[in-house]
Amino acid sequence: MTQEGYLKAIDIRLKVKPVFAQLIHSGAYEGPCRVGDEKTLSPEAERKRGMKLFERFCEEVKRGLASREVEVLEPVYMEWGDDWVIPEEEFKKLEGDLKEVDLFLISHLGGLSQYPAVKIAERYRKPVAMLGQVMNVDMAAYLKARGLEGYAPLDMKELRYLTSLLRVRKAVRHTRILIATYGGALPVGVVSSIWDLEGVRAKFGLDYRCISPEEIFEEMDRVLRNEPYRIKAEERTDKLINNAERVHMEGEYVLRSVGFYIAVKNLMRRYRCNAFVIPCFEICAKRIPAEKRVTFCLAHSLLKDEGYPSACEGDISVLLAMMLLMYISRKSAYMGNSYIVDEEENVMALHHDVPGLKMKGIDGPDLPYEIRNFTLGGWGATIRYDFSRDKGEVVTLARFDPTATRLLVTRGKIVGCGGFDEMGCSLRALIKVPNVRKLFHEEADFGHHLAMVYGDYIQELKDLGRLMRFDILEV
């Protein structure tokens, strides 16, 4: 993993290298593959025509692809001949920024472009794409049959969609999870969590670092004792309180939850991580939260609002699904236990105190919210969002199975909210889905937490499944 990987994975850009490979024939001859006169078929004419097409290609790529999500690297003009050999000096033109390249984009206008495209893919073992028809499907079929990546988008719209999927895959590969755990054991509250972390690392390229939960609480103590950190925590606490529609608890207890969040951020920075999970039941039983007067809910909400996937109860299965949903949508995700509320109307509840203020978009304004204590003792800050504000809005829900080989997905519509004014883990988004009974039965193969984002991203998840080699089960 490069240093870039320890930034927010959600902000990672896909780096595309445009390549124009012009075929220069050895002379002005006609035959079964060429028709013309000496003026149009000479090497000089081909080179002049190639340079003009290269300029047009560069302009089209820059105009069509460059964005906050895609960086267009310096384009390269190559030449090769009718001896069907690409000279070494031409390959060398590609190697100045080779380590940065995520995708080679080959122009189809240079003549028999599928041949240099497959040679580039074979030499550098990197994905290759080509617009157009005929040559690009020829190239893609060759590479796929040999276990390499070749893509044949028809137009710039399809190319932009392809780069968005490749960027999500890259973001997952640049994700490093900070896992608070006691000896790497399965969390007792979510035994359906992915257990083979090394297998997930090999399959998806992400990384992880395990630490003791006590290390976070020690850091929390340091934050609240250390004046610069405490000032930072107080400023964040004041902002949360001042912007809330209502606050149902003492500010000092909000501060303690903010202190925990800053402690997690400090450790994520220390261990170069950009995602987080922590078990609840195991730590609760040690009575550390009761001593520190803190729950973890607020930290999960704030981390997700900043673009860092963060999951309750040590659940890696829902965290991995959350990554995909957040990286696709650029929205903060919600997660929770799911259960049937109204079978006849196909309404389910998604139940946890971890909504985000950026569920409509990380780059957008905060949603309206209240702050409520989790415990009867008045501590444990939680964000409360009234999902009934969003009746009729479409959402996507997803979860990986314990083997990380299948993703359960469904779409639904918000129909209401529950538990908004209650204490404990009480907040519920009420969601109408296509078949709530079938969803419940399928969850028996996947587990009990689902991740949710606003919007319909089922097709993107299906296409990511093909790209990243996991199966999709849609309910």
N, C-alpha and C positions, 0 to 999 in steps of 0.2 A: 504494500500500500504506500502510495506516495504521500508527501506532506499535505497535498491538496485534500487527501481523504480524511484528514482530521478537522477539516472545516465542516460546516453544515453540508451534509450530503445533498440536501434538498436544493442547494445553490450551485451544485456542480454543473459545469457546462460540457457538452459534448464537443469534441474538437474534430473538425472535418477538414481533410486535406484534398483539395481539388487537383485533379491530374488530367492533363490533355496529352494523349499519346498519338502523335501524328505519324502515319505510315508514309515513308518517302521511298518511292520505287527507284530502282537503279537506272531507269531510262524511260523514254516516252514511247512505250510499246502498247499495242492493243492485244486483246485476247479474251478468253471466256469470262474474265473478271473485270475487264477494263474496256471502255469505249471512249475515243476522243482523238484529238490531233496533238501534234508536238507542243503546241502552245499551251494546251490545257493539261497535258500529261507529264510535262517535264518535272524533274525534281524541284526546280526553282519555283514553278507554278504551284506545286503541292505545298511547298514550304510557305510561300506567301499566303496561300489560301488557309493553311493551318494556323498561321499567326493571327489572322483576322478572326477565325473561329475561336481561337484561344481567348482573345480579348472579349468576345461576346459571351463565351462560357463563364469567364471570371465575373463579368458584370451580372449575369443571370444568377449565379450562385450567391454572390454577395447580397444581391437584392432579395433573393428568395429565402435564404437560410439564416443569415446573420441575425442574432437576437440575444436576449439575456440568457437563453438556454443553449445556444449553439455559437461556437467560435469558429470562424472560417480561417484556417491557417493559410500561409503563403502558397498560392497556386504554383504548380510546376508544369512546364512545357517540356515534353520528351519527344525524341524521334527514334524510330526504328525502321528497318529496311525489309526488302523482299527476300532476304536470306532467312527471314523469320527468327532473327536473333536480336534481342534487346541488349545493346552494349552496356558494359559495366558502368561506364561514365554516366549513362542516362539513369541507371538505378541510383547512383550516388546522389543525384539531384533530390531524391526523396528522403535522404537520411539525415538532413540537418536538424529536423525537428521530429524524427521518427518516434521517439519515446512519447511524444504528446499526442500522436495520431490515434483517434478512436475509430475513424472511418475514412477510408479512401473513397472519394467520389470521382469516378472515371467518366470523362465525356464520351458520348457515343459517336461523336462527329469526326474523329480522327482517322477512321478507316480500320476495319477489322478490330475494333476496340476491345472485343471480348478477349482477344489473345493477350495483350499486355495486362488486362485486368486480372486474368487468372494467374499470370506470372507474378504480378505484384502480391496477390493474395498468398500464393504458395511460398514466396520468398520471405514475406514479413509476417505471415500468419495473423493478419488483421482483417476485419470485415471490409468488404468492397461493395459498393453500390453503383448502379448505372441507370440513368433515366432512359426513356424511350421504349422501343419494342425490338424484337428479333434478337439483336446482339446481347441485350441485357438478360433475356431469359436463357439464352445459350450459356452465358457466363454463369448465371446463378445456378442452373442445373448442374453444370460441371463441378462447381465448388461444393454444393450441398452433397453431391454424391461422394465426395471425398472428405466429408466431415469438416469442411471449411465454410465460412459465412459469405454468401453472395446474395445480394438483394436487387430486385428488378422493379422499382417503383415506376409507374407509368408517367407521372408528372411531378411537378414541384410540390403540389399539395400532398401527394402520397410520400414524397421524400421527407417533407416536414414531419409527417406523422411517424415515419420510420425513425427519424432522429429523436423524436420525443420518447419513443420506446427504448431506444438504445441509451438515451440519457438516464432513464429510470434504472435500467440494468447497471449502468456505470455507478449511479448513486448507491445502489445496494452494495456493489463491490467496494465502495468507499465508505461503508458504514462499519463502525466498530462499537460494539455494545458494551457498556459498563454494566456488569451483572453483579448485583449485591446478592451474595449467597452464602450459605453455611456448607462448605465442602462440595459445592456443585450439585447438591442433591435436588431431585425434583421438588418443586414447590408443593406443599401439602394441599393447598387450596385449588391447584390446577394440575392434576397429575397427567392431564392430556397435553401438557406443554411439550414442545420438541425437546427430546433428550440428547440427541446425537449432535452436539455442537460442532464437532470436527467434521461430521458429514455435511452439515449446512455450510461450513466454511469451504469445503471442497466443491460443493454443488453451486453455491451462489457467490463465493468470493468474499463474503463479509468476514469480519474478525470480531473478537470479543476479549474482554479482560474481566476476570472474576476478582472481587474484593469482598472482605468481610463487611457486613452491615455496620459493625461497630466503628469502622473507619469513617463512615459518613457522619455518625453522631459525634465522633471526636472532632471532625472538621466543622460540624455545626457549632459546637462549643467554641471553637477557635474563631469562627465568624462573629458570633455574638459577643465575644470578649474583646476582639481586635477592633480598635476604633475605626480605622478606614473601612473595614468590612461591615461593621455595625452601622455606620453612617449610610453605606450603600443599601443595606437591608432596610433601614428606616425610611430612606427615600422611596424605595420600591413599595414598601408597606403603605406609606402615605398616599402614593399614587393610586394603588389598588383601592384604598378606602375612599379617597376623594372622588374617584370615578364610578364607584358603585352606586346603584340606585338606593340600596339599603344595606346596612351592615348590622348583623345580629350578634356580634361578639366583641369582646374587648380587643383593642388594638395591639396590646402586648402579645396576645395569643396569635394574632395574624402575623406579627413580627417573627414569632418562633417558626411558623410554617415557611415564611419567606427565608429565614435563616437556613432552614433545611434545604430549600431550593438552591440557594447560593452555594451551600456546601457541595451539593451534587454537581453544580456547574464547575466548581473549582476542581473536583476530582475528575470530571470528564476532561477538563483541560489538562490536568496532570497526566492522565493516562491516555490522552489523545483519542477520546471516545466522542461519539456524536449520537448515541442512543442510550436508553437507560431502562432497566427493569429492577424491581426490588420486591421480595416476598412480603406479605402482610402478616399472615397468621403466625409464622415462626417468630417474627420479631415482636409481635404483640404479646406472645406467650412469655417472652423474656422481660416484659414490662418496661422496656426501654421507652417506647412512646409515651407511656403514662408518666414516666419520670421526666421526660423532656417536654411533655405537653405539646406533642406534634403528631399529625398524621401526614401521609405522603401525597394526599390528593392534590393539593394546590401545586406542588412541584410538578406533577404529571401534566396538569393543565398549562402551566407557564412554559414548560419545556416544549410541549407540542406547539404552542403558539409561536415559539421562536423557530420552529422547523425541526426540532429534535424528537424523533419518535420515542415515546415513553409509556410503558405499560405497567399495569397493576399486577400484583400477586406473582411476580416473577415469570409471567407467561410469555415465552418466546414465540409460541404459535401465533398469538394475536399480534405480537410486536412485528413479526415479519410481514403479516398482512397489512398492518398499519403503515409500514414503510412504503409498500407499493402504493397504497391509497394516497398517502401524503405526497410522495414524490411525483405521482401522476397529476394530482389535483392542485398541488401547492396550497392545501388547506389543512388546518388543524383537525385531527381526527378525534372522534369520541369512541369509547369502548365500554363494554359492560357484559354482564350476564344476560342471556336472553331466555325468555319464557313466554308461554302463551297467556294472553289476557282475554281474548275473545275469539274462540275457535270459529264460530259461525261467520264472523266478519274478517277473519284472518288477521287479527291484530296481535302483535307481539310487543313486549317491553324490552328495551335495552337499558340496563340498570347499573349505574355506577356514578359516583360524584366527581367525574373528571371531564366535564365539558370544557371547551376552549373558548376564548374570546375571539379567536380567528378562524372559526369553523366555516365562515363564508369566504375566507381568503387570507392568507398570511400577510399579504401586502395591503389589505383593506383595513377599515376602521374596526375598533372593538365592538363586539356585540353588547347589548345591555345586560347587566348581571347584578346579582346580589352576593354577599358573602355571608355564609352561615357556618356555625360551629358544628363539627361532626359529632362531638360527644356531649353527654348530659352535663359534664364538668365544665363546658364552655370553651374547650380548646379543640384544635384540629380544624384549620381553615379550609373551606371548600368553596369553589365557585358554583353558583346556582344560575342556570340559564333556563328560561321558560320555553321549552320546545313547542308549546302550543302557539307561539308567535309564527311558527313556520308551517301551519297546516297546509297540506297539499304539496309541499316541496319534496322532490325526489331525493333519495339517498341510496348509497351503495354500501352493502355490508359484506364482510369477508373474514375468513379464518383459514389458516393452514392446518392440515392434519398433523398428528404427532411425528410422522415420518418426513414431513416437509416435501412430500411429493405431489400432494393434491391441495387445491384451494377451493373451498366452498364459497360461492358467491350468490347473492340475491339482491334485487332492487326492491325498494319500498317507497311509501309515502308517509310523511309525518302526519299523524292524526291527533296528537295531543301530548300531554305531559303529566307526569305524576311525581309525587314526593318532593315537590319544590320547597315546601315549607316544613319538611320533616327533618329530624336529626338522623345521624347514622348514615350508612350507605344507602340512600333513599331515592336519589334523582332518577327518573325514568323517562326516556323518550318512547312514546307510543307510536308504533309503526305498522302500517298495513302492508302485508307482503302477499305474493301470489298464492302461497299455500303454506300456512303456518304449521299445520300438522306434519306435512312432508319435511319442512325445514327442521323441525324438532327431531324427527327420526333420522335425518341425515347428519345432524349434529352429533349423534351417537358415534359416528366415525371420525369426528373432527374435534369435539370439545365444546366447552360452554361459554367462552368469551367470543364476542364478535367485535370487529373494528368497523367504524362507520364514518363515511364522509358525505357531505352534501354533493349531489350531482349524480349522473349516471355514467359510470366508468366500467361497465361490464365488458364492452367490446375491447377496451384497452387492456383489461385484465386477461381476456382470452388471448389476445395477440401477444401479451407478455408471457403467457404460459407457453406458447410455441417458441418464443425467443429464448426463454430461460429454462425451458424443459421441465415444466411441471404441468400436471393435468388440472382441468377446471371442471367442477361440478356446479352447474347452475340450477338453482331451485326457483 
